[in-house]
């Protein structure tokens, strides 16, 4: 037992950031403050608004210290990001947005030097989704600024550094398709030496490590009378995974939904992963490699909302049988550049859909699409056992029902607060909420198997 009462979690997603207070005994979320996570389209390249996030964190922590209170801090952020700081602790270069694309010559140069998939279990991904590609780009294109770098830190640990002054790296972020880590061996890859950055990499610490107390000046600014320890933190999808590793025996799968839909096959092996189809190894908070697959499902949902209008609150589940019968289909990819069907472009198939399908029918087809994409990811992993769905998609009954029908094995929805926050709180010794998952009734409509076969035939 840690003896902590309430834990503040800094949770930085690709789209939004928040500070949440969790009760350590019950795991209940007591209070939360949120802000959009903005990308600044200003030189030298698109980058996160670190100053705005830091101001938000300080404001939120100060307000929450005066209301709910907290006596420990943990951190979780999205992956594919690192902070490059100079000798004074300031950023030597802005924190790069991983969706930025580099000049072709730089991309080609990086492709020639990145390690093989068999070493890193990182597929070649566009833009900066391979963190090694970001570091290569920054070093090549901004050599003078890069020469001032004194330490490189993965993104959750950068925020811990801002809070404590202690520089660190951590394996869940290093093992998140960075090209920088060897998951089988638990050590840096050959790329670290190829880029000549080994002396710059901050020490690797456990996600569970307490890095130190809040800096005294910061604690005084927040109005905190007693020292508040700060824990190292971890990558967000692995924070979600951690919440399910506690007390559950493999095999099972976790589908963590947010901007990315990341599927984890707990108890699986790395021998059958296909780098061409966005499968990879993640590394869990204990340092173990976990077969994973992903697609940008949350971003796709946002894009579909812009195209179709808001998701209808009623009726989508009920019209699924009609959509199966009509053959109305959405084919990948809504968001290009990731997922199990690379190179495909969004298409609607309306073979028997007359009159023109309405918004509810199109959203039903879109929910089937998301379920089919998730099934494809789990199939690529050879995933077995029950499937736990957490995050926003756990509230989409049409998606859940279709996924359960396609898989033919138990699917459970975890509809509480995001698993990333609870996973980060576990690092400080918090308990989990009591929710065990809501069993999903599978879609049993006639034609589901035929619909899947036809959908896949369009992708051949």
N, C-alpha and C positions, 0 to 999 in steps of 0.2 A: 504494500500500500504506500502511496506517495504522500498521503495526508493533505492533498489539495482539495479545495472545496468547489471552486468554479474556475473554468479554463476559458481564456479568450483565444479564439482561433482566427488567424488571418488567412483567408481563403481567396486566392486570386485565380479566377477562371479566365478563359480567353475573352469572354464577353462581359462578365461582371466580376466585381470584387466585393467581399463582405468581411465584416468582423462579427463573429457570433460568440455568445457566452453560453457555455454548456455546464450544466450541473454535473459534477464528477460522479456522484452516487447513482443518479438515475439515468444519465446520458441525455436528459431533456434539454432542448434548446430554450434558453430563458429570454434571450433578447438578441436582436440582429440589426446591423446597419449595412446598407448596400450602396454601391455606386457603380456606374458603367466603367469598364476598363477601356479607356480610349487609346487609339493609335494615332500618333501625330504624323501627318504626311508632310514633314518638313525635313530639310537636310540634317545629317548626311544621307539618311535613308529612313523609311517608315519605322517608328519606334514607339515603345510604350511611354505613356505620360507618367514617368516615375515620380516627378515632383508632386503631381496631383494625387497619386496613390499614397505617397508618404504623408501628405497633408491630411488626406482622408483617414489613414490609419491613426494618426496622432489625435485627430479630432474625435474619432469614434471611441478610441481607447479612453480618452479623457472623460467623455460623456458616460461611458459604461462603467468606468471606475467610480463615478459618483452616484450611479443608480444600482445596477446589479452587483458590481464588484467582481474582481477576479484575482487569483493568486498564482497563476501560471499562464504562459503563452505558448501556443504551438502554431505551426505554419504549414500551409499546403498551397501549391501553385500548379498551373499548367506546366507541361514540359516544353522541350525544344527551345529553351531560353537559358542564357547565362549572362552574368554581369562581369564586366571587365573593369576593375578598379585600379586607380593609381596608388602611389605610395602614401598619399594623404587620405585615402579611403573614398575619394570621389570617383565618379564614373569617368574612365578614360575615353569611352565611347558610349553612345546611348544603347539601351537594351533593345536589340533588334527584333522587329516583328517577324516571326518565322514564316509568314506568308509572302514576304518580299522575294522577288526573283532577281537573280544576279545576271550580269552580262554573260553571254554564251561562252566567251573565252574562259571566264573564271569557273563556270559550271563544268566545262570540259576538263580544265586542269584538275579540279577536285575529283571528278569521276576517275581520273587516271591514278590518283594516289590513295583513294579511300580503301580500307581493308576489305577482304572478301566477307560475304555473308556468313560463311562457315566460322569466321573468327568472332564477329560482333553480333550476329543475328539481327542486324539492322538492315532493312531493305533500303535501296536507293529511293529517296523521296524528294519531291520538288521543293524549291526554295530553300528555306532553312530548317525544314523539318528534321533533317539530320544536323544536330548541333555542330558537328565537326565542320559542316559546310559553312555555317555562320562564321566560325572562328577563322577558317581559311579565307573567306571573303573579307572579313575585317582586317586580317593581317596583310592581304595582298592589296586591297583597295585603299587602305588608310594606314599605311606603314608608319608614318610619323606618330599618329595617335596610338597605334598598337605598341610602339616602342616604349610608351609610358606605362604600359600595363604592369602592375606589380602582383596581381592575383586574379585568377579566374574562379568564379563561384557559380554553381548551379543556382537556379532562380529562387527556390524556397530559402536556400542558405544565404542568399544576398540580403533578404529581408531580415533574417536572423542576425546577420552582420550589422545591419542598420540599427538593430535593437540592442546589440551586446558589444559590438566591436570585435567579435571573434569570427574569423574567416574559416569556412568549411565547405566541403562538397559532400554529397551523399548518394548512395548507390541507386535508389529508385529513379532519380533524375539522370544520373550518369548512364543507367541501363535502359533508358527510354529512347530507343532508336537514334542514339547520338553518334554512332561509329567510334566512340571513345572508350568503350568498355567491352570486356570479354566476359559474358555472363557465366560461361561454364567454369571460369577460373577465378572470378571475383577480383579482377585487376584491370588496369588500364590497357587499352589496345595499342597496337603498334602505331596508330595514327598520332598519338600524343607525342611520340618521338619524331615522327615524320614532320609534324608541324612545329617541332622544337618548342613545345609549350609545357613540358613536364615540370620545369622549375616554377612555372606560374600557377599550376593547379593547387588550389588550397587543399589542406589535409582532408582525407576522407573520414567522415565521422558517421556513427550509427544514427539513424533517424530518431532513435530513442534517447540519444545523448542530450543532457542538459548542457548547453554551450556556455551558460553563464547567466548572471542577472542583468536586468535592464540597466543601461548606462545611467549613472546617477543623475545627470542633468535631464535626461529624458524622463526618468521616474519623477523628478521634481515637477517637470512641466505637466505631467499627467495627474499630479496630485496624489501620488502613491506614497504612503508612509513607510511600508515595509518592502524589502527586496522582492522582486518578482522574477523567478527563473524563466528562461526562454529555451525551448527545446528545438532541436536541430530542424525537424520538419521533413516533409517528403512530397513527392510528385502526386498530383491529385487523383489520377486513376488508381494508383497504388494505395492511396489513402482509402479509397472506396473498397479496394480489395482487402485491405487489412481488417476492416470491420467484419469481413466474412471468414477470414482465416481463423479467427478466435473461436474455438469450440466447435468447429465443423470439420468432419472427416472427408477427404477426397475419395472418389472424384466428384467434382461439381464444377459448375461454370458460373461466372459472374458477368453480367452484361451491364456495364457502367455507362449511363447515357448522360450526355451533356452536349457541348459543341461537337465532341467526338463520341461515337459509340464504340467502346473498347470492350472486347470479349476476352475473358481470361479462362483458360482451361486448367483449373487447379488439379494437380496430379497427372498432368500430361507430360509429354516429352518434346524435345526440340528437333527430333530427327526427321520430321516430315513437313517442316515449314517451307512455304513457297515465297521467296522474296519478291517475286513478280506480282503477287496478289495481296500485298500489304499485310502479310503475317510476319511476326517478329517475336523476339523474346523480350518481355519486360523483366524487371528484377524487383522482387517484393521487399518489404521492409526488413526482412531477416536475411536478405542477400541471396535468395534463391531465384533461379531463372523460372519464369512462368510463360508457357506458350500463349501468344496473344494475337488477335486480329482486330482490325478497326476500319471504320469508314466515318465520314464526317456527317453523321446522321442529324445531329442537332442543327448544324449549319444548313443542311438540306431542308429541315423542317422550317427554318426561318425563310429560306428562299421560296418554298412552297406556299408559305403564308402570304408572302408578297405577291405571288402569282395567282393564288386561288382565293385569297381572303382568309379571315380567321378560321381556325379549326372549329367546326360546329359542335356545340356542347352536347347535342342529342342527335341520335339517328345514325351515326356512322357505323356502329357495330351492327345495327339491325339491317343495313343495306348490303353488308358483305356478301350474303348469298346471291343477291341480284347482280352484284359486280362480278362475282365468279362466273355466273351464267352468261353475262354479257360479253366477257372477255376484255373489259376495259382494263388496261395495264399501263403502269408507269415503268419505264425501263431506265437503268442506270446510264450515266451518273448525273444526278442533279448538281452536285458539287464535284467538279473534275479534280483529278490529281491524287486521289487516294481510293482505297477500298478494294474489294475482291474482284472487281471487273474493270481493270485498267483499260483506258483507251475507248470505253463506251461513252456515248453522248446521249443526253436525255431525249427520250421519245415517248409519246403517248400512242398506245394502240387502242383503237376504238372499233374493232371488227364488227361487233353486233350492237354497238351502243347507239341506238336511235330511239327517240330523239336525242339530241346532244346531251350528254350527262351533266347533271347539275353539280353544285359545289359539294354536296354531301357525298355523292357518288365518287367524285374525283378524290375527296379526302379518304374515302374508303379504299380506293385503289392505291393512294399514297401510303396508307397504313399497311396494306399488303406488301407494297414495295419495301418499306422499312423492315417488315418482318422477314421477307425473303432475303434481304441483304444480311440481316443478323443471322439467319439460318445458314447462309453461305459461309459466313465467318466462322461459326461454330463447327461446321462440317470440315472446313479446311484445317481446323485444329484437332480433329478427331475427338472433340469434347464429349464427355460422358457424364451421367448423373443428372441431378436436378439443375435447373437454370434459375438463377436469381437475377431479377431485373431491378436496378435501382436508378434513381434520378428521374428527370421529367417524363420519360417514356413509360414509367411505371404507372402513370395516370391515364394512358391511352388504351382503353379497353379493347378497341379494334386491333391495335397492334399486338397486344398481349394474347388475345384469343387466337389470332392468326398464327403467332409464333408457337403457341402451345400445340395447335393443330398440325403445324408443319413438322415440329420436332417429334411429336408422339411420346414425350416424356414430361415430367412435372415442370411447370413454370410457376414461379412465385414472384409476386410484385411486392417490393419494399417501398411503400408510398410515403414514408416519413421524410424528415429533412434530409438533404443531400448527404450521401455517404462520405463525401470528401471531408466534411467538417467533423463528423464523428470519428473517422479514421485518424485524423490529425489529433483529436483529443485523446485517443487511445495511447498516444505516445507519452502522455502525462499521467497515465493510469486511470483515465475515466472509464466508467462502465458503459456498456452499450444499452440503448433503449430496449425495451422488452419485445419489440415487434419481431416476429419470426418469419414474416412473409405471408401474403395473402394468396392462397392457391387460385390459379386461373382455370376457368372452364374452357377447354380447347374448342376451337371452331370445328364443328363436325359437319359443315355443309358439304353437300355433294359437289364434286368437281374441284376440290382443293388440290388434290394430287395432279389432276390434269392441268390446272391453272399453273402450278409450279413448273411442270414439264414444258408447257408452252412458253412461259416466261423465260425459262433457261434456253429454249431453242432459239429465241430471238437474239441471244447473246453469243451463239456459237460462231 
